């Protein structure tokens, strides 16, 4: 009878040990995933901060004459009189 009790105790300890190890491994995997997610989100936050700074600079520039002139030239194809030179290739 005592031999069976020892076997049951050892078996119980073994099962509990396996369960604890399995739980710890799964928790470590979850922690690693959370750490990776945190790094990725931190990188995204930094990118958005840089983009926000660029937009703030652009916002300050929008009312300047240089920006207005550049936009008119690039997007609206507006030029000063006699500024564009046309070359006649027919000759």
Backbone as CSV, one residue per row, in Angstrom:
resi,resn,N_x,N_y,N_z,CA_x,CA_y,CA_z,C_x,C_y,C_z
1,UNK,0.812,-1.194,0.000,0.000,0.000,0.000,0.859,1.264,0.000
2,UNK,1.938,1.244,0.833,2.798,2.417,0.884,3.531,2.618,-0.438
3,UNK,3.837,1.542,-1.090,4.518,1.644,-2.381,3.616,2.332,-3.404
4,UNK,2.320,1.999,-3.409,1.372,2.646,-4.324,1.227,4.127,-4.007
5,UNK,1.246,4.484,-2.721,1.132,5.891,-2.334,2.354,6.668,-2.810
6,UNK,3.539,6.074,-2.703,4.748,6.745,-3.180,4.685,6.954,-4.689
7,UNK,4.219,5.950,-5.393,4.105,6.061,-6.855,3.104,7.159,-7.215
8,UNK,1.981,7.224,-6.502,0.990,8.273,-6.771,1.543,9.657,-6.452
9,UNK,2.306,9.769,-5.384,2.907,11.064,-5.026,3.913,11.494,-6.097
10,UNK,4.736,10.576,-6.516,5.732,10.897,-7.551,5.031,11.247,-8.855
11,UNK,4.000,10.496,-9.183,3.240,10.778,-10.400,2.558,12.133,-10.315
12,UNK,2.012,12.455,-9.166,1.357,13.746,-8.961,2.360,14.893,-9.072
13,UNK,3.512,14.723,-8.455,4.564,15.741,-8.533,5.037,15.898,-9.972
14,UNK,5.166,14.807,-10.690,5.589,14.853,-12.087,4.562,15.586,-12.949
15,UNK,3.292,15.284,-12.757,2.235,15.939,-13.527,2.192,17.431,-13.212
16,UNK,2.307,17.778,-11.941,2.304,19.199,-11.555,3.524,19.902,-12.139
17,UNK,4.670,19.253,-12.095,5.887,19.850,-12.665,5.740,20.087,-14.164
18,UNK,5.207,19.116,-14.868,5.003,19.278,-16.309,4.036,20.422,-16.580
19,UNK,2.974,20.505,-15.809,2.002,21.584,-15.979,2.646,22.948,-15.735
20,UNK,3.450,23.055,-14.668,4.128,24.327,-14.354,5.089,24.707,-15.471
21,UNK,5.857,23.767,-15.966,6.809,24.048,-17.054,6.062,24.469,-18.310
22,UNK,5.001,23.770,-18.653,4.205,24.112,-19.821,3.631,25.522,-19.694
23,UNK,3.124,25.860,-18.511,2.561,27.194,-18.275,3.635,28.272,-18.389
24,UNK,4.783,28.029,-17.808,5.870,29.012,-17.872,6.342,29.245,-19.304
25,UNK,6.440,28.191,-20.091,6.865,28.324,-21.488,5.841,29.154,-22.267
26,UNK,4.572,28.875,-22.071,3.534,29.636,-22.775,3.530,31.100,-22.352
27,UNK,3.743,31.353,-21.066,3.787,32.739,-20.600,4.994,33.463,-21.171
28,UNK,6.119,32.782,-21.285,7.308,33.401,-21.859,7.086,33.744,-23.326
29,UNK,6.419,32.865,-24.055,6.091,33.155,-25.456,5.205,34.390,-25.549
30,UNK,4.219,34.485,-24.678,3.320,35.643,-24.683,4.085,36.915,-24.352
31,UNK,4.978,36.847,-23.369,5.777,38.024,-23.005,6.676,38.466,-24.156
32,UNK,7.262,37.501,-24.854,8.097,37.840,-26.013,7.267,38.513,-27.102
33,UNK,6.068,38.010,-27.324,5.186,38.608,-28.335,4.809,40.029,-27.936
34,UNK,4.495,40.224,-26.669,4.151,41.570,-26.196,5.335,42.516,-26.324
35,UNK,6.521,42.019,-26.067,7.721,42.840,-26.202,7.933,43.246,-27.660
36,UNK,7.758,42.299,-28.571,7.904,42.607,-29.995,6.850,43.619,-30.441
37,UNK,5.620,43.439,-29.974,4.553,44.386,-30.312,4.874,45.781,-29.791
38,UNK,5.416,45.856,-28.583,5.765,47.154,-27.995,6.854,47.835,-28.825
39,UNK,7.845,47.088,-29.273,8.912,47.666,-30.104,8.341,48.182,-31.425
40,UNK,7.465,47.399,-32.022,6.857,47.796,-33.297,6.012,49.062,-33.118
41,UNK,5.242,49.100,-32.059,4.399,50.279,-31.809,5.249,51.510,-31.498
42,UNK,6.358,51.324,-30.798,7.259,52.437,-30.516,7.843,52.986,-31.819
43,UNK,8.204,52.096,-32.727,8.728,52.532,-34.028,7.660,53.302,-34.801
44,UNK,6.424,52.821,-34.770,5.335,53.523,-35.452,5.089,54.892,-34.827
45,UNK,5.182,54.981,-33.513,4.995,56.268,-32.835,6.075,57.248,-33.273
46,UNK,7.320,56.779,-33.353,8.415,57.650,-33.779,8.219,58.120,-35.220
47,UNK,7.765,57.228,-36.090,7.504,57.620,-37.479,6.413,58.679,-37.543
48,UNK,5.372,58.513,-36.768,4.271,59.474,-36.773,4.705,60.815,-36.187
49,UNK,5.604,60.805,-35.205,6.128,62.061,-34.654,6.921,62.818,-35.719
50,UNK,7.740,62.084,-36.476,8.504,62.718,-37.548,7.572,63.287,-38.611
51,UNK,6.545,62.528,-38.954,5.573,62.991,-39.949,4.847,64.243,-39.434
52,UNK,4.524,64.265,-38.163,3.862,65.418,-37.559,4.761,66.650,-37.621
53,UNK,6.059,66.462,-37.363,7.007,67.578,-37.450,7.094,68.105,-38.880
54,UNK,7.113,67.184,-39.850,7.145,67.605,-41.252,5.904,68.417,-41.601
55,UNK,4.754,67.953,-41.147,3.512,68.678,-41.414,3.504,70.044,-40.734
56,UNK,4.073,70.131,-39.543,4.136,71.418,-38.848,5.025,72.395,-39.619
57,UNK,6.147,71.896,-40.144,7.026,72.752,-40.952,6.313,73.195,-42.225
58,UNK,5.604,72.254,-42.843,4.889,72.583,-44.068,3.787,73.603,-43.781
59,UNK,3.129,73.467,-42.649,2.074,74.401,-42.263,2.636,75.815,-42.113
60,UNK,3.829,75.924,-41.523,4.461,77.230,-41.377,4.860,77.806,-42.729
61,UNK,5.204,76.938,-43.677,5.655,77.364,-45.002,4.521,77.732,-45.948
62,UNK,3.331,77.263,-45.689,2.231,77.408,-46.654,1.951,78.867,-46.984
63,UNK,2.071,79.748,-46.025,1.743,81.150,-46.285,2.915,81.943,-46.856
64,UNK,4.077,81.345,-47.000,5.222,82.081,-47.544,5.089,82.210,-49.056
65,UNK,5.642,83.282,-49.584,5.574,83.546,-51.024,6.348,82.506,-51.826
66,UNK,7.453,82.028,-51.276,8.243,81.008,-51.984,7.429,79.737,-52.187
67,UNK,6.703,79.307,-51.165,5.899,78.095,-51.278,4.770,78.281,-52.284
68,UNK,4.130,79.433,-52.223,3.036,79.712,-53.156,3.563,79.712,-54.592
69,UNK,4.715,80.332,-54.810,5.301,80.371,-56.152,5.684,78.967,-56.616
70,UNK,6.286,78.196,-55.748,6.682,76.834,-56.098,5.469,75.974,-56.434
71,UNK,4.417,76.094,-55.669,3.200,75.327,-55.920,2.571,75.737,-57.247
72,UNK,2.553,77.031,-57.522,1.991,77.510,-58.782,2.786,76.975,-59.966
73,UNK,4.100,76.911,-59.830,4.934,76.415,-60.918,4.757,74.907,-61.121
74,UNK,4.777,74.143,-60.027,4.762,72.685,-60.143,3.377,72.125,-60.445
75,UNK,2.385,72.572,-59.727,1.068,71.955,-59.847,0.161,72.651,-60.856
76,UNK,0.294,73.937,-60.974,-0.585,74.678,-61.873,0.104,75.076,-63.170
77,UNK,1.405,74.789,-63.269,2.211,75.135,-64.442,2.069,76.602,-64.805
78,UNK,2.165,77.449,-63.831,2.122,78.902,-64.042,3.558,79.428,-64.033
79,UNK,3.823,80.377,-64.918,5.160,80.945,-65.023,5.041,82.448,-65.194
80,UNK,6.154,83.127,-64.956,6.186,84.571,-65.206,6.169,84.800,-66.716
81,UNK,5.732,85.969,-67.153,5.744,86.250,-68.592,7.169,86.166,-69.144
82,UNK,7.282,85.622,-70.310,8.569,85.472,-71.018,9.568,84.610,-70.253
83,UNK,9.116,83.801,-69.358,10.031,82.965,-68.594,10.313,81.635,-69.301
84,UNK,9.326,81.073,-69.931,9.520,79.803,-70.610,10.080,80.050,-72.002
85,UNK,11.056,79.267,-72.345,11.686,79.380,-73.645,11.242,78.174,-74.463
86,UNK,10.693,78.466,-75.639,10.255,77.395,-76.527,11.267,77.285,-77.651
87,UNK,11.643,76.083,-77.986,12.597,75.850,-79.064,11.836,75.228,-80.216
88,UNK,11.987,75.858,-81.379,11.343,75.333,-82.566,12.260,74.292,-83.188
89,UNK,11.845,73.057,-83.179,12.687,71.985,-83.689,12.442,71.741,-85.175
90,UNK,11.590,72.532,-85.740,11.281,72.345,-87.152,12.370,72.848,-88.070
91,UNK,13.286,73.573,-87.571,14.327,74.161,-88.421,15.558,73.356,-88.476
